[in-house]
Amino acid sequence: MNALLELLGDRGRVDVEEAATALEVSAATMRRDMDALAEQQLLTRTRGGAVLSSVAYDLPIRYKHAHRSAEKEAVAQAAAKLVERGDVVGLSGGTTTTAIARVLATRPDFAEAGPQPHLTIVTNSLNIANELAVRPQIKIVLTGGVAHSRSFELVGPFSELVMQQISIDTAFIGANGMDPMMGATVHDEAEARVNRLMAERARRAVVVADSSKIGERCFARVGGADVFDTFITDNGAKEAIRREFTDRGLKVVAARPPVGE
């Protein structure tokens, strides 16, 4: 079902036979999965197939977390190496930034008992805040704002007011698309505004996205080298495209997924 939702998110409309072939399952299995997702209002069934539901332009994180998990883990591990004890870290919403949060939460140097938190996380992501709230040695600052039902991100004037009052050491910003000319882009303009503001409040701003996002352009621009100094992706990014980002002023880190993944 995760893969079906990703396929539908890419194409907007698929028929049963097309989806069954792409995902290497039987047509009967595909019909059952489509029916199950339609009951959850994540797609709309059509005669012989399915289309995106009227609200599902970006898939809920709980349905996306397993997609390209090895690549996201590689990006997360590389990102976590930039964080030191005592830092203030900004995390936007998204599956890759959620992976970063999980890596940071399990680092031994951040888990040691002590009178003060060893790390401060500033986030507009409800799911990241929820996961990290049980970690007593990590201070969580949630920006506030209006919850976005698809991405679980808080957006709007309340988020922006909080962001304008704080300073961040390193911000990790996820992207739905990463293009050498456009830079980082997302589906929603309100998310783009908050993400850009978080990056601008940081001494070091890092865009994080697995290599499947490279070359994609989404609706709302967050920024390129005018906002970010580093782009962390996985080693699926070809050297030629990495040079294009480098030529435009971004340091590119291509992380290698663990052997066997």
C-alpha positions as CSV (number, residue, x, y, z in Angstrom):
1,M,0.0,0.0,0.0
2,N,2.9,2.3,0.7
3,A,4.3,1.7,-2.8
4,L,0.8,2.2,-4.4
5,L,0.4,5.5,-2.7
6,E,3.8,6.6,-3.8
7,L,3.0,5.5,-7.4
8,L,-0.3,7.4,-7.3
9,G,1.4,10.4,-5.9
10,D,3.8,10.5,-8.8
11,R,1.2,9.9,-11.6
12,G,-2.0,11.2,-10.2
13,R,-4.0,8.4,-11.8
14,V,-3.4,4.7,-12.4
15,D,-5.4,1.8,-13.6
16,V,-5.4,-1.6,-11.9
17,E,-3.4,-3.5,-14.5
18,E,-0.8,-0.7,-14.8
19,A,-0.3,-0.5,-11.0
20,A,-0.3,-4.3,-10.6
21,T,2.5,-4.6,-13.3
22,A,4.5,-1.7,-11.8
23,L,4.4,-3.2,-8.3
24,E,4.6,-6.9,-9.3
25,V,1.4,-8.1,-7.7
26,S,-1.8,-9.6,-9.0
27,A,-4.7,-7.5,-10.3
28,A,-6.9,-9.0,-7.5
29,T,-4.4,-7.9,-4.9
30,M,-4.3,-4.4,-6.4
31,R,-8.1,-4.1,-6.4
32,R,-8.2,-5.1,-2.7
33,D,-5.5,-2.6,-1.8
34,M,-7.2,0.2,-3.8
35,D,-10.5,-0.6,-2.0
36,A,-8.8,-0.5,1.4
37,L,-7.1,2.9,0.7
38,A,-10.4,4.3,-0.7
39,E,-12.1,3.4,2.7
40,Q,-9.4,5.5,4.4
41,Q,-10.1,8.4,1.9
42,L,-6.4,8.3,0.7
43,L,-7.5,7.7,-2.9
44,T,-10.7,7.7,-5.0
45,R,-11.6,4.6,-6.9
46,T,-12.5,4.9,-10.6
47,R,-13.8,2.5,-13.1
48,G,-10.7,0.2,-13.5
49,G,-8.3,2.2,-11.3
50,A,-7.8,5.0,-8.9
51,V,-7.0,8.8,-8.7
52,L,-5.7,10.9,-5.8
53,S,-8.3,12.0,-3.4
54,S,-9.2,15.7,-3.4
55,V,-6.9,16.3,-0.3
56,A,-4.1,13.8,-0.8
57,Y,-1.6,15.8,-2.8
58,D,1.1,15.0,-0.2
59,L,0.9,11.6,1.6
60,P,0.8,11.3,5.3
61,I,4.2,10.5,6.8
62,R,2.9,7.2,8.4
63,Y,2.4,5.9,4.8
64,K,5.8,7.1,3.5
65,H,8.3,6.1,6.1
66,A,9.3,2.8,4.6
67,H,10.0,4.3,1.1
68,R,13.8,4.4,0.3
69,S,14.5,3.8,4.0
70,A,18.1,2.8,3.4
71,E,18.9,6.0,1.6
72,K,17.1,8.2,4.2
73,E,19.0,6.4,6.9
74,A,22.3,7.2,5.1
75,V,21.4,10.8,4.8
76,A,20.3,10.9,8.5
77,Q,23.6,9.4,9.7
78,A,25.6,11.9,7.7
79,A,23.5,14.8,9.0
80,A,23.8,13.7,12.6
81,K,27.6,13.9,12.4
82,L,27.3,17.7,12.0
83,V,25.6,18.0,15.4
84,E,27.5,18.5,18.6
85,R,26.5,18.3,22.2
86,G,24.8,21.5,23.4
87,D,23.7,22.5,19.9
88,V,20.3,24.0,18.9
89,V,19.1,22.0,15.9
90,G,16.2,22.9,13.6
91,L,14.2,20.2,12.0
92,S,11.5,20.8,9.4
93,G,8.8,18.1,8.8
94,G,9.3,15.2,6.5
95,T,10.5,11.6,6.4
96,T,14.2,12.4,6.1
97,T,14.2,14.9,8.9
98,T,12.3,12.3,11.0
99,A,15.1,9.8,10.4
100,I,17.6,12.5,11.5
101,A,15.6,13.0,14.7
102,R,15.7,9.2,15.4
103,V,19.4,9.1,14.9
104,L,20.0,12.0,17.3
105,A,17.6,10.6,19.9
106,T,19.7,7.4,20.1
107,R,23.1,8.9,20.2
108,P,24.8,7.9,23.4
109,D,26.3,11.3,24.1
110,F,22.8,12.8,24.0
111,A,21.3,10.1,26.2
112,E,23.6,10.5,29.2
113,A,21.9,11.6,32.5
114,G,22.5,15.1,33.6
115,P,20.8,18.2,35.1
116,Q,20.5,20.0,31.8
117,P,19.4,18.8,28.3
118,H,22.3,17.9,26.0
119,L,20.5,19.0,22.8
120,T,17.7,21.4,21.9
121,I,15.5,20.5,18.9
122,V,13.4,23.3,17.3
123,T,10.7,21.8,15.0
124,N,7.4,22.6,13.4
125,S,6.8,18.8,12.9
126,L,4.2,17.3,15.2
127,N,5.4,13.7,14.7
128,I,9.1,14.6,15.5
129,A,8.0,16.5,18.6
130,N,5.9,13.5,19.6
131,E,8.7,11.0,19.2
132,L,11.3,13.1,21.0
133,A,9.1,14.3,23.9
134,V,9.9,11.1,25.8
135,R,13.7,11.9,25.7
136,P,14.4,13.8,28.9
137,Q,17.9,14.9,27.8
138,I,16.6,16.5,24.6
139,K,14.8,19.9,24.9
140,I,11.9,20.2,22.4
141,V,10.7,23.5,21.2
142,L,7.6,23.3,19.0
143,T,6.9,26.3,16.9
144,G,3.2,26.4,17.2
145,G,0.9,27.2,14.3
146,V,-1.8,25.6,12.2
147,A,-1.4,21.8,11.7
148,H,-1.1,20.7,8.1
149,S,-3.1,17.4,7.8
150,R,-0.9,15.8,5.1
151,S,2.6,16.5,6.4
152,F,2.0,17.0,10.1
153,E,3.8,20.3,9.9
154,L,2.8,23.5,11.8
155,V,2.6,26.5,9.5
156,G,1.3,30.1,9.4
157,P,1.8,33.3,11.4
158,F,2.2,31.7,14.8
159,S,5.1,29.5,13.5
160,E,6.7,32.5,11.9
161,L,6.5,34.6,15.1
162,V,8.3,31.9,17.1
163,M,11.0,31.4,14.4
164,Q,11.8,35.1,14.3
165,Q,12.7,35.1,18.0
166,I,15.2,32.3,18.1
167,S,18.7,31.4,16.9
168,I,19.6,27.9,15.6
169,D,23.1,26.3,15.2
170,T,22.2,23.9,12.4
171,A,18.9,23.6,10.5
172,F,18.0,20.5,8.5
173,I,15.3,21.2,6.0
174,G,13.6,18.4,4.0
175,A,12.5,18.9,0.4
176,N,10.1,17.2,-2.0
177,G,12.2,18.4,-5.0
178,M,15.8,19.4,-5.4
179,D,16.9,21.1,-8.6
180,P,20.2,22.8,-9.4
181,M,18.5,26.0,-10.6
182,M,15.4,26.1,-8.3
183,G,17.0,24.7,-5.3
184,A,14.8,23.0,-2.7
185,T,11.1,23.0,-3.3
186,V,8.0,21.7,-1.5
187,H,4.3,21.2,-2.4
188,D,2.9,23.9,-0.2
189,E,3.7,27.6,-0.1
190,A,3.0,27.9,3.7
191,E,5.5,25.1,4.4
192,A,8.0,26.7,2.1
193,R,7.8,30.0,4.0
194,V,8.3,28.4,7.4
195,N,11.1,26.1,6.2
196,R,13.0,29.0,4.6
197,L,12.6,31.1,7.8
198,M,14.0,28.2,9.9
199,A,17.0,28.0,7.5
200,E,17.6,31.7,7.7
201,R,17.6,31.6,11.5
202,A,20.4,29.1,11.5
203,R,24.2,29.6,11.4
204,R,24.4,26.6,9.1
205,A,21.4,25.5,6.9
206,V,21.4,22.1,5.3
207,V,18.9,20.7,2.8
208,V,18.4,17.0,3.1
209,A,16.8,14.8,0.4
210,D,17.4,11.4,-1.0
211,S,18.6,11.2,-4.6
212,S,15.1,10.4,-6.0
213,K,14.1,14.0,-5.3
214,I,17.0,15.4,-7.5
215,G,15.7,17.0,-10.6
216,E,12.2,17.3,-9.3
217,R,10.5,20.8,-9.1
218,C,7.5,21.2,-6.8
219,F,5.2,24.2,-6.5
220,A,6.8,26.3,-3.8
221,R,10.5,27.3,-3.6
222,V,12.4,27.2,-0.3
223,G,15.8,28.2,-1.7
224,G,19.1,27.2,-3.0
225,A,22.6,28.5,-2.2
226,D,21.0,31.8,-1.2
227,V,19.7,30.0,1.9
228,F,21.6,26.7,2.2
229,D,25.3,26.0,2.4
230,T,25.1,22.2,2.3
231,F,23.1,19.5,0.5
232,I,23.1,16.0,2.0
233,T,21.8,13.2,-0.2
234,D,22.7,9.6,-0.9
235,N,25.2,8.2,-3.3
236,G,22.6,7.5,-5.9
237,A,23.1,11.0,-7.0
238,K,25.3,11.0,-10.1
239,E,28.6,12.9,-10.0
240,A,27.6,15.2,-12.9
241,I,24.5,16.4,-11.1
242,R,26.4,16.8,-7.9
243,R,28.8,19.1,-9.7
244,E,25.9,21.2,-10.9
245,F,24.9,21.9,-7.3
246,T,28.6,22.5,-6.3
247,D,29.0,25.0,-9.2
248,R,26.0,26.9,-7.8
249,G,27.6,27.2,-4.4
250,L,26.4,24.2,-2.4
251,K,28.6,21.7,-0.7
252,V,27.3,18.3,-1.6
253,V,27.6,15.3,0.7
254,A,26.6,11.9,-0.9
255,A,26.2,9.4,1.9
256,R,26.5,5.7,1.3
257,P,23.7,3.4,2.6
258,P,24.8,0.6,4.9
259,V,26.2,-2.5,3.2
260,G,23.5,-5.0,2.5
261,E,20.7,-2.4,2.4
